[in-house]
Amino acid sequence: MTSSSPAPDRPPYDGLPYDGLPYDSLILGASLATLDAAAGYGEIADAALAWRDGRIAWLGPRAQLPAAPEALAAQVIQASGWITPGLIDCHTHLVFAGDRAREFELRLQGASYEEIARAGGGIVSSVRAVREADEDELLRQSLPRARALIADGATTLEIKSGYGLDFDNERKMLRVARRLGETLGVRVRTTYLAAHALPPEYQGRADDYIDAACRWLPRLHAEGLVDAVDAFCEGIGFSPAQTTRMFEAARALDLPVKLHADQLSDLGGGALAAAFDGLSADHVEHTSLDSVRAMAAHGTVAVLLPGAFHVLRETKLPPLDAFREHGVAMALATDCNPGTSPLLSLRQAMQLSCAHFKLTPEEALRGATVHAAQALGLGDAGALKVGASADFALWDIRHPAELCYWLGGRLAQRVYCQGRQIA
């Protein structure tokens, strides 16, 4: 395909000096969107990208390769189109059982999210389904969703618990998340979200439940099942005081925190996440200017979730201009879940962010790569540069803006995670 030339003010990057050792593989001919600068796609036309031991070892214009391609790698792949960093889905609930299609129908008939939740639907209905499924069945149901995300360019998935709401079932969910990564070769970051909803056995005893969830955390962390801690801080979820207790338990284990913040109302969730140096505050439709300033001061990423915004037919936009003005990084994610965002494509989330939030295609791509990596605390992903993990997608497109232009369809030709082809 025809590709544009590199921006004239950006000298081509010619990688590390060649050390004489063969690369594992080398891709030639596609254009690169490296995203390795503060702005712009970081375009390199007619490029070469080489990797060794799961990390990028060289990239730059093909004409500047340090030797003949066949002398550099045993596997030389001729390509066209564009290569971008692998997409990073930094907020998902993709491990679940069953579905909630009936609730979708009820919402279209006028029922609100809160009405459905208070009537025993919503999150608690997914809790029942997860508790009834054994670990293998939960894995079986979750695999197709993970495969769909990977097929559309995702190389890293954040996966939350939160539909178990007791020790054994939260553990089961986190174990399935780890197994998904092992089975599919995708990078998985697990998030403990026991503070997602109040289980039926704790009705009227929310503080007792938070005590229990805090006790479970060290045990699950000791098993290597927890990378971060999250909570649903909302009127139908948990109060700021209860969320603070959950976050203090996380801090005692040196675990980073994330927060479902200010989705339905402003409880100061953005500022609360920032007070704990949180990796991210997610949803943030009702986040105040004070919270925006706090997030900026602490480097807390705003994770936009246009799938839920779309399905719930919300009208309250996140404070996008304030995030831009104060330098708060904006990430994007699918929020893949059975109730409010049954979304199986991060690229579709990028398109929705342009349609609903008026992000530019560059902002959307950066949100699903560079800023999503920041929202997970990943320092070796999100951009194409020497030394970074060889996580990338090869797309059948003429320009990166097409990733946000097309509604549906299959654009990814190949997807690689740590140098291994996974789709």
SULDAKA-V666431 format. One record per pair of residues at least 24 apart in sequence whose ideal C-beta (glycine too) atoms are under 6 Angstrom apart, sorted by the first residue. I is the first residue (numbers start at 1). J is the second residue. If there is no record, write none. Layout:
BEGIN
<<I | J> <I | J>>
END
This chain:
BEGIN
<<1 | 80> <1 | 81> <1 | 398> <3 | 31> <3 | 45> <5 | 45> <6 | 43> <6 | 44> <6 | 45> <12 | 60> <12 | 61> <13 | 60> <14 | 60> <14 | 64> <15 | 58> <15 | 59> <15 | 60> <15 | 386> <16 | 386> <18 | 66> <22 | 73> <23 | 50> <23 | 52> <23 | 57> <23 | 72> <23 | 73> <24 | 51> <24 | 52> <24 | 419> <25 | 73> <25 | 75> <26 | 50> <26 | 69> <26 | 72> <26 | 73> <26 | 76> <27 | 77> <27 | 79> <28 | 62> <28 | 78> <29 | 78> <29 | 79> <29 | 80> <30 | 79> <30 | 80> <30 | 81> <30 | 83> <31 | 82> <32 | 83> <32 | 384> <33 | 82> <33 | 84> <33 | 400> <34 | 384> <35 | 85> <35 | 369> <35 | 370> <35 | 383> <36 | 383> <36 | 385> <41 | 400> <51 | 390> <51 | 419> <54 | 390> <54 | 418> <54 | 419> <55 | 390> <56 | 386> <56 | 388> <56 | 390> <79 | 394> <81 | 395> <81 | 396> <81 | 397> <82 | 395> <82 | 397> <82 | 400> <83 | 392> <83 | 394> <84 | 393> <85 | 369> <85 | 382> <85 | 383> <85 | 384> <85 | 392> <86 | 155> <86 | 391> <86 | 392> <86 | 393> <87 | 153> <87 | 154> <87 | 346> <87 | 368> <88 | 156> <88 | 372> <88 | 373> <89 | 149> <89 | 154> <89 | 157> <89 | 333> <89 | 334> <89 | 346> <90 | 158> <90 | 331> <90 | 333> <90 | 372> <90 | 375> <90 | 376> <91 | 158> <91 | 282> <91 | 303> <91 | 333> <91 | 335> <92 | 157> <92 | 158> <92 | 159> <92 | 334> <92 | 336> <93 | 160> <93 | 337> <94 | 142> <94 | 145> <94 | 159> <94 | 336> <95 | 142> <95 | 159> <95 | 173> <95 | 176> <95 | 177> <96 | 126> <96 | 163> <96 | 338> <97 | 129> <97 | 130> <97 | 133> <97 | 138> <97 | 141> <98 | 129> <99 | 338> <100 | 338> <100 | 339> <103 | 339> <114 | 236> <117 | 236> <122 | 339> <123 | 197> <124 | 197> <126 | 163> <126 | 338> <127 | 163> <127 | 165> <130 | 163> <130 | 164> <130 | 169> <131 | 169> <135 | 172> <138 | 176> <139 | 176> <139 | 179> <145 | 344> <146 | 180> <146 | 184> <148 | 344> <150 | 186> <150 | 422> <150 | 423> <151 | 423> <152 | 345> <152 | 347> <152 | 412> <153 | 347> <153 | 393> <153 | 412> <153 | 415> <154 | 346> <155 | 391> <155 | 417> <156 | 187> <157 | 186> <157 | 188> <158 | 189> <158 | 191> <158 | 376> <159 | 188> <159 | 190> <160 | 191> <160 | 193> <160 | 230> <161 | 192> <161 | 193> <162 | 193> <162 | 196> <165 | 199> <167 | 216> <170 | 194> <171 | 220> <174 | 225> <185 | 417> <185 | 420> <185 | 422> <186 | 417> <186 | 422> <187 | 417> <189 | 227> <189 | 376> <190 | 226> <190 | 227> <191 | 228> <191 | 230> <192 | 226> <192 | 229> <193 | 230> <195 | 231> <195 | 238> <195 | 246> <196 | 232> <210 | 242> <210 | 245> <214 | 249> <217 | 249> <221 | 253> <228 | 256> <228 | 258> <229 | 255> <229 | 257> <230 | 258> <232 | 260> <233 | 259> <233 | 267> <233 | 269> <234 | 264> <235 | 265> <240 | 267> <240 | 272> <247 | 276> <256 | 377> <262 | 286> <262 | 287> <270 | 295> <273 | 300> <274 | 298> <274 | 300> <279 | 375> <279 | 377> <280 | 375> <284 | 318> <285 | 316> <285 | 318> <287 | 319> <289 | 322> <292 | 319> <292 | 322> <292 | 326> <295 | 328> <296 | 326> <296 | 327> <296 | 328> <301 | 329> <301 | 331> <301 | 371> <301 | 374> <301 | 375> <302 | 328> <302 | 330> <303 | 331> <303 | 333> <303 | 375> <304 | 330> <304 | 332> <304 | 353> <305 | 333> <305 | 335> <306 | 349> <306 | 352> <306 | 353> <306 | 356> <307 | 334> <307 | 335> <307 | 341> <307 | 343> <307 | 349> <308 | 335> <308 | 340> <308 | 341> <309 | 356> <310 | 352> <311 | 340> <311 | 341> <312 | 340> <320 | 357> <329 | 371> <329 | 374> <330 | 367> <331 | 367> <331 | 371> <331 | 372> <331 | 375> <332 | 367> <332 | 368> <347 | 403> <350 | 404> <351 | 404> <354 | 404> <361 | 401> <361 | 404> <364 | 404> <365 | 400> <389 | 418> <390 | 416> <390 | 418> <390 | 419> <391 | 417> <392 | 416>>
END
